[in-house]
């Protein structure tokens, strides 16, 4: 029973952690809106979630060819930091800052809604498991 519960909660737990990390990135962007030469960053959430859960979307990437045993192996991307990218610049600023407050606020609000949805899914799952255990 414990394994089933862990398996069911794993995706939601991972999504919740990634959304919290993305919220930190977006908050950092907003906090540094007036910092010269600050480059806005964001998380490629879908790719990070797929890597964390072991899923693959689309085509499988080509593996690196190792022609000698001492060649370095390909680094597996699993940490959220591996999926942080600089946000594309829509309007250049004189001081080199790439933070667009409208974009950041919209992304922050959207991520907040997704975070709340994940919490709601987890609560619903736990509630249904509890009712199944108690037999109600």
Order of alpha helices (4+ residues) and beta strands (2+ residues): alpha-beta-alpha-beta-alpha
